[in-house]
Amino acid sequence: MEILNSSVTLISHLVFIAMTHQILRNLFDWSKLIKNTPENIGRLKVFILLVSIALGYMVSHFILEIITVSQTFFFGFQ
């Protein structure tokens, strides 16, 4: 059962990180915020990656915590 929980957690984190990364890349017009030099584009890619990891992890953790609380609440009444 522990392997299943770990696998679901890992997959959830990766999915939400990928979703956040796609949203950050496609939602904003980054050229309006930075100058289009090769140095800035590289830095922007690293920045988007780090922000998407942080946000994706937090959203995934929040969703998994809601599932855990729901299970505890549901099984508490039985």
HTML snippet that shows the backbone in 3Dmol.js (N, CA, C, O; Angstrom):
<script src="https://3Dmol.org/build/3Dmol-min.js"></script>
<div id="view" style="width:600px;height:400px;position:relative"></div>
<script>
const pdb = `
ATOM      1  N   MET A   1       0.821  -1.193   0.000  1.00  0.00           N
ATOM      2  CA  MET A   1       0.000   0.000   0.000  1.00  0.00           C
ATOM      3  C   MET A   1       0.869   1.263   0.000  1.00  0.00           C
ATOM      4  O   MET A   1       0.493   2.285  -0.574  1.00  0.00           O
ATOM      5  N   GLU A   2       2.027   1.179   0.646  1.00  0.00           N
ATOM      6  CA  GLU A   2       2.921   2.327   0.705  1.00  0.00           C
ATOM      7  C   GLU A   2       3.464   2.682  -0.678  1.00  0.00           C
ATOM      8  O   GLU A   2       3.608   3.857  -1.014  1.00  0.00           O
ATOM      9  N   ILE A   3       3.765   1.654  -1.477  1.00  0.00           N
ATOM     10  CA  ILE A   3       4.266   1.907  -2.835  1.00  0.00           C
ATOM     11  C   ILE A   3       3.201   2.581  -3.680  1.00  0.00           C
ATOM     12  O   ILE A   3       3.517   3.451  -4.491  1.00  0.00           O
ATOM     13  N   LEU A   4       1.953   2.196  -3.506  1.00  0.00           N
ATOM     14  CA  LEU A   4       0.853   2.810  -4.250  1.00  0.00           C
ATOM     15  C   LEU A   4       0.712   4.284  -3.868  1.00  0.00           C
ATOM     16  O   LEU A   4       0.572   5.136  -4.746  1.00  0.00           O
ATOM     17  N   ASN A   5       0.746   4.589  -2.592  1.00  0.00           N
ATOM     18  CA  ASN A   5       0.646   5.982  -2.147  1.00  0.00           C
ATOM     19  C   ASN A   5       1.818   6.820  -2.666  1.00  0.00           C
ATOM     20  O   ASN A   5       1.629   7.956  -3.100  1.00  0.00           O
ATOM     21  N   SER A   6       3.012   6.262  -2.618  1.00  0.00           N
ATOM     22  CA  SER A   6       4.182   6.985  -3.107  1.00  0.00           C
ATOM     23  C   SER A   6       4.105   7.219  -4.614  1.00  0.00           C
ATOM     24  O   SER A   6       4.479   8.286  -5.102  1.00  0.00           O
ATOM     25  N   SER A   7       3.626   6.233  -5.337  1.00  0.00           N
ATOM     26  CA  SER A   7       3.493   6.368  -6.787  1.00  0.00           C
ATOM     27  C   SER A   7       2.459   7.420  -7.156  1.00  0.00           C
ATOM     28  O   SER A   7       2.691   8.239  -8.045  1.00  0.00           O
ATOM     29  N   VAL A   8       1.325   7.399  -6.479  1.00  0.00           N
ATOM     30  CA  VAL A   8       0.280   8.391  -6.744  1.00  0.00           C
ATOM     31  C   VAL A   8       0.776   9.786  -6.405  1.00  0.00           C
ATOM     32  O   VAL A   8       0.504  10.737  -7.138  1.00  0.00           O
ATOM     33  N   THR A   9       1.494   9.916  -5.310  1.00  0.00           N
ATOM     34  CA  THR A   9       2.042  11.219  -4.922  1.00  0.00           C
ATOM     35  C   THR A   9       3.034  11.726  -5.956  1.00  0.00           C
ATOM     36  O   THR A   9       2.969  12.889  -6.353  1.00  0.00           O
ATOM     37  N   LEU A  10       3.940  10.883  -6.393  1.00  0.00           N
ATOM     38  CA  LEU A  10       4.934  11.275  -7.387  1.00  0.00           C
ATOM     39  C   LEU A  10       4.272  11.665  -8.707  1.00  0.00           C
ATOM     40  O   LEU A  10       4.610  12.695  -9.290  1.00  0.00           O
ATOM     41  N   ILE A  11       3.346  10.861  -9.171  1.00  0.00           N
ATOM     42  CA  ILE A  11       2.649  11.159 -10.422  1.00  0.00           C
ATOM     43  C   ILE A  11       1.859  12.452 -10.302  1.00  0.00           C
ATOM     44  O   ILE A  11       1.842  13.258 -11.233  1.00  0.00           O
ATOM     45  N   SER A  12       1.210  12.655  -9.172  1.00  0.00           N
ATOM     46  CA  SER A  12       0.456  13.886  -8.954  1.00  0.00           C
ATOM     47  C   SER A  12       1.369  15.108  -9.000  1.00  0.00           C
ATOM     48  O   SER A  12       1.041  16.103  -9.646  1.00  0.00           O
ATOM     49  N   HIS A  13       2.494  15.040  -8.329  1.00  0.00           N
ATOM     50  CA  HIS A  13       3.437  16.157  -8.336  1.00  0.00           C
ATOM     51  C   HIS A  13       3.914  16.454  -9.759  1.00  0.00           C
ATOM     52  O   HIS A  13       3.937  17.610 -10.181  1.00  0.00           O
ATOM     53  N   LEU A  14       4.290  15.414 -10.489  1.00  0.00           N
ATOM     54  CA  LEU A  14       4.801  15.610 -11.843  1.00  0.00           C
ATOM     55  C   LEU A  14       3.740  16.178 -12.783  1.00  0.00           C
ATOM     56  O   LEU A  14       4.031  17.040 -13.611  1.00  0.00           O
ATOM     57  N   VAL A  15       2.508  15.687 -12.648  1.00  0.00           N
ATOM     58  CA  VAL A  15       1.425  16.182 -13.509  1.00  0.00           C
ATOM     59  C   VAL A  15       1.140  17.650 -13.231  1.00  0.00           C
ATOM     60  O   VAL A  15       1.012  18.444 -14.163  1.00  0.00           O
ATOM     61  N   PHE A  16       1.040  18.016 -11.966  1.00  0.00           N
ATOM     62  CA  PHE A  16       0.741  19.403 -11.644  1.00  0.00           C
ATOM     63  C   PHE A  16       1.906  20.343 -11.979  1.00  0.00           C
ATOM     64  O   PHE A  16       1.682  21.495 -12.347  1.00  0.00           O
ATOM     65  N   ILE A  17       3.134  19.863 -11.854  1.00  0.00           N
ATOM     66  CA  ILE A  17       4.280  20.677 -12.255  1.00  0.00           C
ATOM     67  C   ILE A  17       4.254  20.894 -13.767  1.00  0.00           C
ATOM     68  O   ILE A  17       4.494  22.006 -14.237  1.00  0.00           O
ATOM     69  N   ALA A  18       3.966  19.844 -14.526  1.00  0.00           N
ATOM     70  CA  ALA A  18       3.894  19.984 -15.987  1.00  0.00           C
ATOM     71  C   ALA A  18       2.754  20.911 -16.399  1.00  0.00           C
ATOM     72  O   ALA A  18       2.919  21.731 -17.303  1.00  0.00           O
ATOM     73  N   MET A  19       1.603  20.787 -15.746  1.00  0.00           N
ATOM     74  CA  MET A  19       0.473  21.664 -16.061  1.00  0.00           C
ATOM     75  C   MET A  19       0.808  23.118 -15.762  1.00  0.00           C
ATOM     76  O   MET A  19       0.503  24.006 -16.559  1.00  0.00           O
ATOM     77  N   THR A  20       1.430  23.363 -14.621  1.00  0.00           N
ATOM     78  CA  THR A  20       1.800  24.722 -14.250  1.00  0.00           C
ATOM     79  C   THR A  20       2.825  25.294 -15.220  1.00  0.00           C
ATOM     80  O   THR A  20       2.761  26.469 -15.580  1.00  0.00           O
ATOM     81  N   HIS A  21       3.761  24.464 -15.636  1.00  0.00           N
ATOM     82  CA  HIS A  21       4.779  24.918 -16.589  1.00  0.00           C
ATOM     83  C   HIS A  21       4.133  25.319 -17.914  1.00  0.00           C
ATOM     84  O   HIS A  21       4.471  26.362 -18.474  1.00  0.00           O
ATOM     85  N   GLN A  22       3.218  24.511 -18.414  1.00  0.00           N
ATOM     86  CA  GLN A  22       2.525  24.848 -19.665  1.00  0.00           C
ATOM     87  C   GLN A  22       1.710  26.123 -19.519  1.00  0.00           C
ATOM     88  O   GLN A  22       1.704  26.966 -20.417  1.00  0.00           O
ATOM     89  N   ILE A  23       1.030  26.267 -18.406  1.00  0.00           N
ATOM     90  CA  ILE A  23       0.220  27.474 -18.177  1.00  0.00           C
ATOM     91  C   ILE A  23       1.110  28.716 -18.138  1.00  0.00           C
ATOM     92  O   ILE A  23       0.786  29.732 -18.753  1.00  0.00           O
ATOM     93  N   LEU A  24       2.227  28.639 -17.418  1.00  0.00           N
ATOM     94  CA  LEU A  24       3.115  29.798 -17.324  1.00  0.00           C
ATOM     95  C   LEU A  24       3.732  30.160 -18.674  1.00  0.00           C
ATOM     96  O   LEU A  24       3.929  31.339 -18.972  1.00  0.00           O
ATOM     97  N   ARG A  25       4.035  29.158 -19.484  1.00  0.00           N
ATOM     98  CA  ARG A  25       4.633  29.434 -20.792  1.00  0.00           C
ATOM     99  C   ARG A  25       3.626  30.018 -21.770  1.00  0.00           C
ATOM    100  O   ARG A  25       3.972  30.891 -22.566  1.00  0.00           O
ATOM    101  N   ASN A  26       2.387  29.550 -21.720  1.00  0.00           N
ATOM    102  CA  ASN A  26       1.408  29.954 -22.724  1.00  0.00           C
ATOM    103  C   ASN A  26       0.509  31.107 -22.303  1.00  0.00           C
ATOM    104  O   ASN A  26      -0.030  31.807 -23.160  1.00  0.00           O
ATOM    105  N   LEU A  27       0.337  31.316 -21.022  1.00  0.00           N
ATOM    106  CA  LEU A  27      -0.624  32.308 -20.555  1.00  0.00           C
ATOM    107  C   LEU A  27      -0.085  33.733 -20.645  1.00  0.00           C
ATOM    108  O   LEU A  27      -0.819  34.653 -21.006  1.00  0.00           O
ATOM    109  N   PHE A  28       1.177  33.917 -20.323  1.00  0.00           N
ATOM    110  CA  PHE A  28       1.751  35.249 -20.270  1.00  0.00           C
ATOM    111  C   PHE A  28       2.565  35.541 -21.521  1.00  0.00           C
ATOM    112  O   PHE A  28       3.182  34.647 -22.099  1.00  0.00           O
ATOM    113  N   ASP A  29       2.560  36.792 -21.927  1.00  0.00           N
ATOM    114  CA  ASP A  29       3.438  37.243 -23.000  1.00  0.00           C
ATOM    115  C   ASP A  29       4.708  37.782 -22.338  1.00  0.00           C
ATOM    116  O   ASP A  29       4.790  38.956 -21.978  1.00  0.00           O
ATOM    117  N   TRP A  30       5.677  36.908 -22.188  1.00  0.00           N
ATOM    118  CA  TRP A  30       6.885  37.249 -21.431  1.00  0.00           C
ATOM    119  C   TRP A  30       7.722  38.297 -22.146  1.00  0.00           C
ATOM    120  O   TRP A  30       8.535  38.966 -21.508  1.00  0.00           O
ATOM    121  N   SER A  31       7.547  38.458 -23.456  1.00  0.00           N
ATOM    122  CA  SER A  31       8.347  39.442 -24.179  1.00  0.00           C
ATOM    123  C   SER A  31       8.005  40.867 -23.754  1.00  0.00           C
ATOM    124  O   SER A  31       8.814  41.777 -23.935  1.00  0.00           O
ATOM    125  N   LYS A  32       6.814  41.068 -23.190  1.00  0.00           N
ATOM    126  CA  LYS A  32       6.458  42.393 -22.693  1.00  0.00           C
ATOM    127  C   LYS A  32       7.125  42.699 -21.356  1.00  0.00           C
ATOM    128  O   LYS A  32       7.254  43.862 -20.974  1.00  0.00           O
ATOM    129  N   LEU A  33       7.547  41.656 -20.649  1.00  0.00           N
ATOM    130  CA  LEU A  33       8.141  41.851 -19.326  1.00  0.00           C
ATOM    131  C   LEU A  33       9.663  41.913 -19.345  1.00  0.00           C
ATOM    132  O   LEU A  33      10.272  42.547 -18.483  1.00  0.00           O
ATOM    133  N   ILE A  34      10.284  41.248 -20.336  1.00  0.00           N
ATOM    134  CA  ILE A  34      11.749  41.224 -20.386  1.00  0.00           C
ATOM    135  C   ILE A  34      12.218  41.611 -21.780  1.00  0.00           C
ATOM    136  O   ILE A  34      11.453  41.568 -22.743  1.00  0.00           O
ATOM    137  N   LYS A  35      13.476  41.987 -21.869  1.00  0.00           N
ATOM    138  CA  LYS A  35      14.086  42.244 -23.171  1.00  0.00           C
ATOM    139  C   LYS A  35      14.465  40.913 -23.791  1.00  0.00           C
ATOM    140  O   LYS A  35      14.889  39.998 -23.084  1.00  0.00           O
ATOM    141  N   ASN A  36      14.320  40.794 -25.088  1.00  0.00           N
ATOM    142  CA  ASN A  36      14.593  39.529 -25.785  1.00  0.00           C
ATOM    143  C   ASN A  36      16.067  39.387 -26.139  1.00  0.00           C
ATOM    144  O   ASN A  36      16.439  39.419 -27.312  1.00  0.00           O
ATOM    145  N   THR A  37      16.891  39.232 -25.130  1.00  0.00           N
ATOM    146  CA  THR A  37      18.296  38.903 -25.363  1.00  0.00           C
ATOM    147  C   THR A  37      18.487  37.438 -25.001  1.00  0.00           C
ATOM    148  O   THR A  37      17.742  36.907 -24.178  1.00  0.00           O
ATOM    149  N   PRO A  38      19.467  36.777 -25.598  1.00  0.00           N
ATOM    150  CA  PRO A  38      19.683  35.348 -25.286  1.00  0.00           C
ATOM    151  C   PRO A  38      19.915  35.079 -23.795  1.00  0.00           C
ATOM    152  O   PRO A  38      19.484  34.050 -23.275  1.00  0.00           O
ATOM    153  N   GLU A  39      20.589  35.995 -23.117  1.00  0.00           N
ATOM    154  CA  GLU A  39      20.837  35.811 -21.683  1.00  0.00           C
ATOM    155  C   GLU A  39      19.534  35.837 -20.901  1.00  0.00           C
ATOM    156  O   GLU A  39      19.310  35.010 -20.016  1.00  0.00           O
ATOM    157  N   ASN A  40      18.678  36.792 -21.234  1.00  0.00           N
ATOM    158  CA  ASN A  40      17.406  36.913 -20.523  1.00  0.00           C
ATOM    159  C   ASN A  40      16.470  35.751 -20.835  1.00  0.00           C
ATOM    160  O   ASN A  40      15.717  35.321 -19.961  1.00  0.00           O
ATOM    161  N   ILE A  41      16.502  35.238 -22.050  1.00  0.00           N
ATOM    162  CA  ILE A  41      15.640  34.108 -22.399  1.00  0.00           C
ATOM    163  C   ILE A  41      16.048  32.874 -21.596  1.00  0.00           C
ATOM    164  O   ILE A  41      15.189  32.141 -21.107  1.00  0.00           O
ATOM    165  N   GLY A  42      17.351  32.643 -21.460  1.00  0.00           N
ATOM    166  CA  GLY A  42      17.826  31.521 -20.643  1.00  0.00           C
ATOM    167  C   GLY A  42      17.435  31.673 -19.185  1.00  0.00           C
ATOM    168  O   GLY A  42      17.004  30.716 -18.542  1.00  0.00           O
ATOM    169  N   ARG A  43      17.586  32.875 -18.674  1.00  0.00           N
ATOM    170  CA  ARG A  43      17.206  33.134 -17.284  1.00  0.00           C
ATOM    171  C   ARG A  43      15.705  32.983 -17.097  1.00  0.00           C
ATOM    172  O   ARG A  43      15.253  32.461 -16.078  1.00  0.00           O
ATOM    173  N   LEU A  44      14.933  33.436 -18.075  1.00  0.00           N
ATOM    174  CA  LEU A  44      13.479  33.318 -17.993  1.00  0.00           C
ATOM    175  C   LEU A  44      13.039  31.860 -17.982  1.00  0.00           C
ATOM    176  O   LEU A  44      12.118  31.495 -17.250  1.00  0.00           O
ATOM    177  N   LYS A  45      13.691  31.023 -18.788  1.00  0.00           N
ATOM    178  CA  LYS A  45      13.349  29.597 -18.804  1.00  0.00           C
ATOM    179  C   LYS A  45      13.616  28.946 -17.449  1.00  0.00           C
ATOM    180  O   LYS A  45      12.816  28.141 -16.971  1.00  0.00           O
ATOM    181  N   VAL A  46      14.737  29.296 -16.838  1.00  0.00           N
ATOM    182  CA  VAL A  46      15.055  28.760 -15.509  1.00  0.00           C
ATOM    183  C   VAL A  46      14.049  29.278 -14.484  1.00  0.00           C
ATOM    184  O   VAL A  46      13.582  28.524 -13.631  1.00  0.00           O
ATOM    185  N   PHE A  47      13.717  30.561 -14.569  1.00  0.00           N
ATOM    186  CA  PHE A  47      12.741  31.153 -13.643  1.00  0.00           C
ATOM    187  C   PHE A  47      11.377  30.467 -13.775  1.00  0.00           C
ATOM    188  O   PHE A  47      10.755  30.126 -12.769  1.00  0.00           O
ATOM    189  N   ILE A  48      10.912  30.265 -15.010  1.00  0.00           N
ATOM    190  CA  ILE A  48       9.621  29.605 -15.230  1.00  0.00           C
ATOM    191  C   ILE A  48       9.665  28.181 -14.703  1.00  0.00           C
ATOM    192  O   ILE A  48       8.693  27.716 -14.108  1.00  0.00           O
ATOM    193  N   LEU A  49      10.768  27.483 -14.907  1.00  0.00           N
ATOM    194  CA  LEU A  49      10.898  26.119 -14.401  1.00  0.00           C
ATOM    195  C   LEU A  49      10.814  26.076 -12.880  1.00  0.00           C
ATOM    196  O   LEU A  49      10.097  25.247 -12.319  1.00  0.00           O
ATOM    197  N   LEU A  50      11.540  26.964 -12.215  1.00  0.00           N
ATOM    198  CA  LEU A  50      11.531  26.971 -10.747  1.00  0.00           C
ATOM    199  C   LEU A  50      10.171  27.379 -10.180  1.00  0.00           C
ATOM    200  O   LEU A  50       9.705  26.794  -9.202  1.00  0.00           O
ATOM    201  N   VAL A  51       9.540  28.369 -10.783  1.00  0.00           N
ATOM    202  CA  VAL A  51       8.219  28.792 -10.320  1.00  0.00           C
ATOM    203  C   VAL A  51       7.194  27.691 -10.563  1.00  0.00           C
ATOM    204  O   VAL A  51       6.328  27.456  -9.721  1.00  0.00           O
ATOM    205  N   SER A  52       7.283  27.020 -11.697  1.00  0.00           N
ATOM    206  CA  SER A  52       6.322  25.947 -11.976  1.00  0.00           C
ATOM    207  C   SER A  52       6.531  24.756 -11.040  1.00  0.00           C
ATOM    208  O   SER A  52       5.562  24.093 -10.669  1.00  0.00           O
ATOM    209  N   ILE A  53       7.765  24.476 -10.654  1.00  0.00           N
ATOM    210  CA  ILE A  53       8.009  23.410  -9.678  1.00  0.00           C
ATOM    211  C   ILE A  53       7.388  23.780  -8.334  1.00  0.00           C
ATOM    212  O   ILE A  53       6.727  22.958  -7.698  1.00  0.00           O
ATOM    213  N   ALA A  54       7.607  25.021  -7.908  1.00  0.00           N
ATOM    214  CA  ALA A  54       7.064  25.449  -6.615  1.00  0.00           C
ATOM    215  C   ALA A  54       5.537  25.458  -6.623  1.00  0.00           C
ATOM    216  O   ALA A  54       4.911  24.907  -5.717  1.00  0.00           O
ATOM    217  N   LEU A  55       4.942  26.069  -7.620  1.00  0.00           N
ATOM    218  CA  LEU A  55       3.482  26.142  -7.676  1.00  0.00           C
ATOM    219  C   LEU A  55       2.845  24.774  -7.897  1.00  0.00           C
ATOM    220  O   LEU A  55       1.842  24.438  -7.268  1.00  0.00           O
ATOM    221  N   GLY A  56       3.436  23.987  -8.797  1.00  0.00           N
ATOM    222  CA  GLY A  56       2.895  22.659  -9.070  1.00  0.00           C
ATOM    223  C   GLY A  56       2.942  21.763  -7.844  1.00  0.00           C
ATOM    224  O   GLY A  56       1.999  21.019  -7.578  1.00  0.00           O
ATOM    225  N   TYR A  57       4.041  21.833  -7.096  1.00  0.00           N
ATOM    226  CA  TYR A  57       4.153  21.047  -5.869  1.00  0.00           C
ATOM    227  C   TYR A  57       3.113  21.476  -4.842  1.00  0.00           C
ATOM    228  O   TYR A  57       2.481  20.635  -4.202  1.00  0.00           O
ATOM    229  N   MET A  58       2.937  22.785  -4.685  1.00  0.00           N
ATOM    230  CA  MET A  58       1.972  23.279  -3.688  1.00  0.00           C
ATOM    231  C   MET A  58       0.540  22.886  -4.056  1.00  0.00           C
ATOM    232  O   MET A  58      -0.232  22.479  -3.188  1.00  0.00           O
ATOM    233  N   VAL A  59       0.185  23.005  -5.329  1.00  0.00           N
ATOM    234  CA  VAL A  59      -1.165  22.618  -5.761  1.00  0.00           C
ATOM    235  C   VAL A  59      -1.364  21.122  -5.578  1.00  0.00           C
ATOM    236  O   VAL A  59      -2.407  20.688  -5.090  1.00  0.00           O
ATOM    237  N   SER A  60      -0.372  20.334  -5.964  1.00  0.00           N
ATOM    238  CA  SER A  60      -0.465  18.882  -5.807  1.00  0.00           C
ATOM    239  C   SER A  60      -0.595  18.497  -4.343  1.00  0.00           C
ATOM    240  O   SER A  60      -1.414  17.648  -3.989  1.00  0.00           O
ATOM    241  N   HIS A  61       0.204  19.116  -3.499  1.00  0.00           N
ATOM    242  CA  HIS A  61       0.140  18.831  -2.068  1.00  0.00           C
ATOM    243  C   HIS A  61      -1.232  19.195  -1.508  1.00  0.00           C
ATOM    244  O   HIS A  61      -1.786  18.462  -0.688  1.00  0.00           O
ATOM    245  N   PHE A  62      -1.775  20.316  -1.947  1.00  0.00           N
ATOM    246  CA  PHE A  62      -3.098  20.744  -1.508  1.00  0.00           C
ATOM    247  C   PHE A  62      -4.175  19.732  -1.920  1.00  0.00           C
ATOM    248  O   PHE A  62      -5.021  19.362  -1.106  1.00  0.00           O
ATOM    249  N   ILE A  63      -4.144  19.294  -3.159  1.00  0.00           N
ATOM    250  CA  ILE A  63      -5.131  18.317  -3.647  1.00  0.00           C
ATOM    251  C   ILE A  63      -4.996  16.993  -2.893  1.00  0.00           C
ATOM    252  O   ILE A  63      -6.001  16.406  -2.494  1.00  0.00           O
ATOM    253  N   LEU A  64      -3.770  16.523  -2.697  1.00  0.00           N
ATOM    254  CA  LEU A  64      -3.567  15.271  -1.965  1.00  0.00           C
ATOM    255  C   LEU A  64      -4.016  15.402  -0.511  1.00  0.00           C
ATOM    256  O   LEU A  64      -4.539  14.449   0.065  1.00  0.00           O
ATOM    257  N   GLU A  65      -3.818  16.557   0.073  1.00  0.00           N
ATOM    258  CA  GLU A  65      -4.257  16.780   1.452  1.00  0.00           C
ATOM    259  C   GLU A  65      -5.779  16.789   1.542  1.00  0.00           C
ATOM    260  O   GLU A  65      -6.341  16.256   2.499  1.00  0.00           O
ATOM    261  N   ILE A  66      -6.449  17.381   0.568  1.00  0.00           N
ATOM    262  CA  ILE A  66      -7.915  17.348   0.538  1.00  0.00           C
ATOM    263  C   ILE A  66      -8.416  15.920   0.431  1.00  0.00           C
ATOM    264  O   ILE A  66      -9.386  15.552   1.093  1.00  0.00           O
ATOM    265  N   ILE A  67      -7.770  15.117  -0.388  1.00  0.00           N
ATOM    266  CA  ILE A  67      -8.160  13.708  -0.526  1.00  0.00           C
ATOM    267  C   ILE A  67      -7.961  12.977   0.793  1.00  0.00           C
ATOM    268  O   ILE A  67      -8.824  12.200   1.202  1.00  0.00           O
ATOM    269  N   THR A  68      -6.847  13.210   1.461  1.00  0.00           N
ATOM    270  CA  THR A  68      -6.578  12.557   2.743  1.00  0.00           C
ATOM    271  C   THR A  68      -7.591  12.961   3.805  1.00  0.00           C
ATOM    272  O   THR A  68      -8.089  12.113   4.545  1.00  0.00           O
ATOM    273  N   VAL A  69      -7.897  14.246   3.883  1.00  0.00           N
ATOM    274  CA  VAL A  69      -8.878  14.726   4.864  1.00  0.00           C
ATOM    275  C   VAL A  69     -10.261  14.161   4.551  1.00  0.00           C
ATOM    276  O   VAL A  69     -11.003  13.797   5.463  1.00  0.00           O
ATOM    277  N   SER A  70     -10.607  14.088   3.286  1.00  0.00           N
ATOM    278  CA  SER A  70     -11.900  13.521   2.891  1.00  0.00           C
ATOM    279  C   SER A  70     -11.996  12.049   3.271  1.00  0.00           C
ATOM    280  O   SER A  70     -13.027  11.596   3.766  1.00  0.00           O
ATOM    281  N   GLN A  71     -10.919  11.306   3.038  1.00  0.00           N
ATOM    282  CA  GLN A  71     -10.917   9.895   3.423  1.00  0.00           C
ATOM    283  C   GLN A  71     -11.047   9.738   4.924  1.00  0.00           C
ATOM    284  O   GLN A  71     -11.807   8.888   5.388  1.00  0.00           O
ATOM    285  N   THR A  72     -10.326  10.533   5.691  1.00  0.00           N
ATOM    286  CA  THR A  72     -10.399  10.473   7.145  1.00  0.00           C
ATOM    287  C   THR A  72     -11.795  10.826   7.631  1.00  0.00           C
ATOM    288  O   THR A  72     -12.331  10.174   8.527  1.00  0.00           O
ATOM    289  N   PHE A  73     -12.379  11.851   7.043  1.00  0.00           N
ATOM    290  CA  PHE A  73     -13.730  12.270   7.413  1.00  0.00           C
ATOM    291  C   PHE A  73     -14.749  11.195   7.075  1.00  0.00           C
ATOM    292  O   PHE A  73     -15.641  10.905   7.873  1.00  0.00           O
ATOM    293  N   PHE A  74     -14.619  10.605   5.892  1.00  0.00           N
ATOM    294  CA  PHE A  74     -15.557   9.576   5.434  1.00  0.00           C
ATOM    295  C   PHE A  74     -15.447   8.308   6.281  1.00  0.00           C
ATOM    296  O   PHE A  74     -16.457   7.755   6.716  1.00  0.00           O
ATOM    297  N   PHE A  75     -14.212   7.853   6.512  1.00  0.00           N
ATOM    298  CA  PHE A  75     -14.023   6.620   7.271  1.00  0.00           C
ATOM    299  C   PHE A  75     -14.199   6.825   8.768  1.00  0.00           C
ATOM    300  O   PHE A  75     -14.310   5.849   9.510  1.00  0.00           O
ATOM    301  N   GLY A  76     -14.227   8.051   9.220  1.00  0.00           N
ATOM    302  CA  GLY A  76     -14.464   8.333  10.639  1.00  0.00           C
ATOM    303  C   GLY A  76     -15.883   8.050  11.078  1.00  0.00           C
ATOM    304  O   GLY A  76     -16.123   7.789  12.257  1.00  0.00           O
ATOM    305  N   PHE A  77     -16.829   8.095  10.153  1.00  0.00           N
ATOM    306  CA  PHE A  77     -18.228   7.868  10.470  1.00  0.00           C
ATOM    307  C   PHE A  77     -18.639   6.412  10.343  1.00  0.00           C
ATOM    308  O   PHE A  77     -19.793   6.083  10.617  1.00  0.00           O
ATOM    309  N   GLN A  78     -17.753   5.545   9.944  1.00  0.00           N
ATOM    310  CA  GLN A  78     -18.132   4.137   9.784  1.00  0.00           C
ATOM    311  C   GLN A  78     -17.788   3.330  10.996  1.00  0.00           C
ATOM    312  O   GLN A  78     -18.040   2.125  11.027  1.00  0.00           O
TER     313      GLN A  78
END
`;
const viewer = $3Dmol.createViewer("view");
viewer.addModel(pdb, "pdb");
viewer.setStyle({}, {cartoon: {color: "spectrum"}});
viewer.zoomTo();
viewer.render();
</script>
